[in-house]
Amino acid sequence: MRIGMLADVYKPHVSGITQSISLTKRALEQLGHHVYVFTFGDLDYADDEPGVIRSPGVPLAETGYYFGFRYASAARRKLEAMDVVHVHHPFLSGRLALRYCRPLNIPVVFTNHTRYDLYAQAYLPGLPEQLGTTFLQAYLPSFCDAVDLVIAPSEGLREILQGLGVRASIEVLPNGVDLALFREKVTPVSRAQLSIPDEDVVLIYVGRLGPEKNLVSLVRAFGGAHAAYPNTSLVLVGDGPERDNLEHLAERNGLTDKVVFCGMVEYANLPRYLSAADLFVTASVTEVQPLSVIEAMAAGLPVLGIRSPGVEDMVVDGQTGVLSADDLPSFTAQMARLVAEGETRRAMADRARLDAERFAIEKTSARLADRYAQLLAHRQPVRGRRWQILWRRLLDRRP
């Protein structure tokens, strides 16, 4: 099959969605399919993989996103030759998929990766919550009705979409992770390199340092756990707009030597950082299906998270980790308990490693390819509309 992945942003931007697209693309290619990524961005950027087709767009400040309302003519021609297209953002890419592919009866698949309602609150705090919800209730149901298959990476997100008024059938299909990288025995990053005493219990977070990740609460909870158990350290792997704020917070609370900011690390080196830790921690409630949680589990770490859609679909409370109530005292208490109970952590670590296997990219990509094939088998031929397509191309001609 010729498969088009449509994304508003792709590499070099780093995000869970970008990583998911890249992993799925490679896995589908290993199954013998031809996969292309259609996106906006710097046309001079040298991609590290084949099949990335960029159209020009206007950069949005320092976000890594480019704004564009149409694909370049070469990209459009390539897109219209696909057997199936898979949309990973519903707004720009989603509208373009319907615009270019629907007239040709090319099946359109949509995966909702993001809690758009909560992200709007994090990045537009002045926007009334009702306004963001009203927009999503107006937009997402009609968009989902217009595509051929709607995918939610977790059961919790399916319920959220249904609560926003989506009545189209929603299939739960998790995003996959290349577990091979995390199954292997690796040499952990040394405690000396991290400036952490050998006797410390090490907590680790991996991901974007953004306001939507609730990292202020995470650092505050760590401060409480550290007050009870001084031989603890927190390692934050990643970068983002909250880093300065978090560094100042750690300094104000006397935690400068106990909260380690590693910045961005090469993905291939991530298992070494996870192997240096004893517990993975996240306070985010905006997740859909956090790949970082699965990666940590595959590396043999129990997970402490907050009970919320996405995280609670990944973590089995009391077996592969602990799910806390969404309040600072409860989260702090659970963190302190897991710091103190080494045997509990080790038992959960073994179960976490086994449970992560259900998210292996080989399994999820095979299921996805099967769904593509089913849609393609029911594709109706285009009849009597060729002149409309040619006329639209004429009107839409751009360099």
C-alpha positions in Angstrom: 0.0 0.0 0.0 1.0 3.6 -0.5 0.2 5.3 2.8 0.3 9.1 3.4 0.8 10.3 7.0 -0.4 13.9 7.4 1.0 16.0 10.2 0.9 19.8 10.9 4.5 19.5 12.2 7.2 16.9 11.9 11.0 16.6 12.6 13.1 18.4 13.8 10.2 19.3 16.2 10.3 16.8 19.1 7.0 15.5 20.5 5.2 12.3 21.2 3.2 12.6 18.0 6.4 13.1 15.9 8.0 10.1 17.5 4.8 8.0 17.0 4.6 8.8 13.3 8.3 8.1 12.8 8.1 4.7 14.6 4.9 3.7 12.8 6.3 4.8 9.4 9.4 2.6 9.9 7.4 -0.4 11.1 5.0 -0.2 8.2 7.9 0.1 5.7 9.3 -3.1 7.3 6.0 -4.8 6.4 6.6 -3.8 2.8 4.4 -0.7 2.5 5.5 2.7 1.0 4.9 5.4 3.6 5.2 9.2 3.0 4.9 12.0 5.5 3.2 15.2 4.3 3.9 18.3 6.4 4.9 21.9 6.5 8.3 23.3 7.3 11.7 24.4 6.2 12.2 23.1 2.7 16.0 23.1 3.2 15.9 20.9 6.3 17.8 17.6 5.6 15.6 14.7 6.7 17.2 11.6 8.2 14.6 9.4 6.5 13.1 9.1 3.0 9.6 10.0 2.0 9.1 13.2 3.9 7.4 15.7 1.7 7.3 19.3 2.9 5.3 22.3 1.7 6.2 25.9 2.6 4.5 27.6 5.6 4.8 30.5 7.9 6.8 29.7 11.0 4.9 30.3 14.3 7.5 32.0 16.5 9.8 29.4 18.1 7.2 26.6 18.4 8.5 24.5 15.5 5.1 24.7 13.8 4.6 26.2 10.3 1.2 27.6 9.3 -0.1 26.7 5.8 -3.5 26.3 4.1 -2.4 24.2 1.1 0.3 21.8 -0.1 2.7 22.6 -2.9 1.6 21.3 -6.2 4.1 18.4 -6.2 3.0 17.4 -2.7 -0.7 17.5 -3.8 0.0 15.3 -6.8 1.9 12.8 -4.6 -0.9 12.9 -2.0 -3.6 12.1 -4.6 -1.7 9.0 -5.6 -2.0 7.4 -2.1 -4.1 4.4 -1.4 -4.9 5.6 2.1 -4.1 8.7 4.2 -3.7 8.9 8.0 -4.3 12.3 9.6 -2.5 13.0 12.9 -3.8 16.6 13.5 -7.4 17.4 12.8 -7.3 21.1 12.0 -4.8 22.0 9.2 -3.8 18.5 8.0 -7.3 17.2 8.6 -9.0 19.8 6.4 -6.4 19.3 3.7 -6.9 15.5 3.7 -10.7 16.0 3.2 -10.0 18.6 0.5 -7.6 16.6 -1.6 -8.5 13.0 -0.9 -12.2 12.9 -0.4 -13.0 13.7 -4.1 -10.9 10.7 -5.1 -12.5 8.4 -2.5 -9.1 7.8 -0.8 -9.9 6.5 2.7 -9.0 8.9 5.4 -8.0 7.7 8.9 -7.8 10.1 11.9 -5.9 9.4 15.2 -6.7 11.9 17.9 -3.4 12.2 19.8 -4.1 15.2 22.0 -6.3 16.5 24.8 -7.0 19.7 22.8 -9.3 21.0 25.5 -6.6 20.9 28.2 -3.8 22.1 25.9 -5.9 25.2 25.1 -6.1 26.0 28.8 -2.4 25.5 29.3 -1.3 27.7 26.5 -4.2 30.2 26.3 -4.9 30.7 30.0 -7.0 33.8 29.3 -9.4 31.8 27.1 -12.6 30.8 28.9 -12.8 27.0 29.3 -16.3 27.0 27.9 -15.1 28.7 24.7 -12.5 26.1 24.0 -14.9 23.3 24.7 -17.6 24.9 22.6 -15.3 25.1 19.6 -14.3 21.4 20.0 -17.9 20.3 20.3 -18.6 22.2 17.1 -15.6 21.0 15.1 -14.6 17.5 16.1 -18.0 15.7 15.7 -18.4 16.9 12.1 -14.8 16.2 11.2 -15.0 12.7 12.6 -18.1 12.1 10.6 -16.3 13.1 7.5 -13.4 10.6 7.8 -13.5 6.8 7.3 -12.0 5.7 10.6 -11.4 7.4 13.9 -8.8 6.0 16.2 -8.3 6.8 19.9 -5.0 5.5 21.4 -6.7 4.7 24.7 -10.1 3.9 26.1 -10.1 7.0 28.2 -9.7 9.2 25.2 -12.5 7.5 23.4 -14.8 8.4 26.3 -13.6 12.0 26.2 -14.3 12.3 22.4 -17.7 10.8 22.9 -18.3 13.4 25.7 -17.4 16.1 23.2 -20.2 14.9 20.9 -18.3 12.6 18.5 -20.9 10.0 17.4 -18.7 8.3 14.7 -17.5 4.9 15.6 -14.1 5.1 17.5 -11.7 2.3 17.5 -9.1 2.0 20.3 -5.7 1.2 18.8 -2.7 2.2 20.9 0.4 3.9 19.5 3.3 1.5 19.4 6.8 1.7 20.9 10.0 0.2 19.6 10.6 -1.9 22.7 13.8 -3.5 21.4 15.7 -0.4 22.4 14.4 -0.7 26.0 14.5 -4.4 26.4 18.3 -4.6 26.0 20.7 -4.5 28.9 22.5 -1.2 28.8 25.1 0.6 30.9 23.3 3.2 33.0 24.4 6.8 33.0 26.7 7.0 36.0 25.5 8.7 39.1 28.7 10.7 39.0 27.7 12.1 35.6 24.4 13.2 37.0 26.0 14.5 40.3 23.8 12.2 42.3 25.1 10.2 45.4 25.2 6.4 44.8 22.8 5.8 47.7 20.0 8.0 46.5 16.7 6.7 45.2 16.4 8.3 41.7 13.1 9.5 40.3 13.0 10.3 36.6 10.7 12.2 34.3 11.1 12.2 30.5 9.3 14.5 28.2 8.6 18.1 27.2 9.0 20.7 30.0 5.8 22.5 29.1 3.0 23.9 31.2 0.6 21.2 30.1 2.7 18.6 31.9 2.0 19.9 35.4 5.7 19.9 36.3 5.4 22.5 39.0 3.3 20.1 41.0 5.8 17.3 40.3 8.7 19.4 41.7 6.7 20.5 44.7 5.7 16.9 45.4 9.3 15.9 45.2 10.2 18.6 47.6 7.8 17.0 50.1 9.1 13.5 49.6 12.7 14.7 49.8 11.9 16.4 53.2 10.9 13.0 54.5 13.6 11.0 52.7 16.6 13.2 52.0 18.4 10.5 50.0 16.3 11.1 46.9 17.0 12.9 43.6 14.8 13.9 40.7 16.1 13.8 37.1 14.2 15.7 34.4 15.1 14.6 30.8 13.8 17.0 28.2 13.4 20.7 27.5 10.8 23.3 27.0 9.4 26.7 28.0 8.9 25.7 31.7 12.6 24.9 32.3 13.6 28.3 33.7 10.5 28.4 35.9 11.3 24.9 37.2 14.9 25.8 37.9 13.9 28.8 39.9 11.3 26.7 41.8 14.0 24.2 42.7 16.3 26.9 43.8 13.7 28.6 46.0 13.0 25.3 47.7 16.6 24.4 48.4 16.5 21.6 45.8 19.2 22.8 43.4 21.5 19.9 44.1 18.6 17.4 44.1 16.8 18.3 40.9 18.9 17.5 37.8 18.0 19.1 34.5 19.5 17.0 31.7 18.0 18.8 28.7 17.4 17.0 25.4 19.2 13.6 25.0 19.6 11.4 22.0 16.7 9.0 21.8 19.2 6.1 21.4 20.7 7.1 24.8 17.3 7.3 26.6 17.5 3.7 28.0 20.7 4.6 29.7 19.0 7.4 31.6 16.0 5.2 32.5 18.3 2.4 33.7 19.9 4.8 36.1 16.6 5.5 37.9 14.4 3.6 40.4 11.0 5.1 39.6 9.3 7.0 36.7 7.1 9.9 37.8 4.6 12.1 36.0 2.0 14.6 37.2 0.5 15.3 33.8 -3.3 14.9 33.4 -3.3 16.0 29.7 -1.9 12.7 28.2 -3.6 10.6 25.6 -1.2 7.7 25.6 2.1 8.8 27.0 4.9 6.9 25.1 7.4 7.9 27.8 5.4 5.9 30.3 5.5 2.8 28.1 9.2 3.3 27.5 9.8 3.5 31.2 7.8 0.3 31.9 9.7 -1.5 29.1 13.0 -0.4 30.8 11.8 -2.0 34.0 10.6 1.1 36.0 7.4 1.3 38.0 5.3 4.4 37.3 3.8 7.0 39.6 1.1 9.0 37.9 -2.2 10.8 38.5 -5.4 9.0 37.8 -6.5 10.5 34.5 -7.4 9.4 31.0 -4.3 8.1 29.2 -2.1 7.4 32.2 -4.6 5.1 33.8 -5.0 3.2 30.6 -1.2 2.5 30.7 -0.6 1.8 34.4 -2.3 -1.0 36.4 -2.6 0.6 39.8 -0.8 -1.5 42.5 0.8 -3.8 39.9 2.8 -1.9 37.4 2.8 1.4 39.3 0.6 3.6 41.5 -2.1 6.0 40.4 -2.7 9.0 42.8 -5.6 11.3 43.3 -5.2 14.6 41.5 -4.1 16.7 44.5 -0.7 17.6 45.7 -0.9 16.0 49.2 -2.0 12.6 47.8 0.6 12.7 45.0 3.4 13.6 47.5 2.3 10.9 49.9 2.4 8.2 47.2 5.8 9.4 46.0 7.2 9.2 49.5 5.8 5.7 50.0 7.4 4.4 46.8 10.7 6.0 47.7 10.5 4.2 51.1 9.3 0.8 49.8 12.1 -0.7 47.7 10.7 -4.2 47.5 7.4 -2.8 46.3 9.2 -0.9 43.5 11.1 -3.9 42.4 8.0 -6.2 42.3 6.2 -3.6 40.2 9.2 -3.2 37.9 9.0 -6.8 36.9 5.3 -6.6 36.1 5.8 -3.3 34.2 8.4 -4.8 31.9 6.0 -7.6 31.0 3.0 -5.4 30.6 4.7 -3.1 28.2 4.8 -5.8 25.6 1.2 -5.1 24.6 2.4 -1.8 23.1 5.2 -3.3 20.9 5.3 -1.4 17.6 5.3 -4.7 15.6 1.9 -5.6 17.1 0.3 -2.1 16.8 1.5 -1.5 13.2 0.3 -4.9 12.0 -3.2 -4.1 13.4 -3.1 -0.7 11.7 -2.1 -2.1 8.4 -5.0 -4.6 8.6 -7.4 -1.7 9.1 -6.0 0.2 6.2 -6.4 -2.9 4.0 -10.0 -3.3 5.1 -10.8 0.3 4.2 -9.1 0.0 0.9 -11.0 -3.2 0.0 -14.3 -1.2 0.4 -13.1 1.9 -1.5 -15.5 2.9 -4.2 -14.2 3.9 -7.6 -14.4 7.5 -8.7 -17.2 8.0 -11.2 -18.2 11.1 -13.1 -16.2 13.5 -10.9 -12.9 13.7 -12.8 -13.8 17.0 -14.3 -14.6 18.4 -10.9 -11.2 17.3 -9.7 -9.4 18.8 -12.7 -11.3 22.1 -12.2 -10.4 22.2 -8.5 -6.7 21.6 -9.4 -6.9 24.4 -11.9 -8.3 26.9 -9.4 -5.9 25.7 -6.7 -2.7 25.9 -8.8 0.2 27.3 -6.9 3.9 27.0 -7.2 
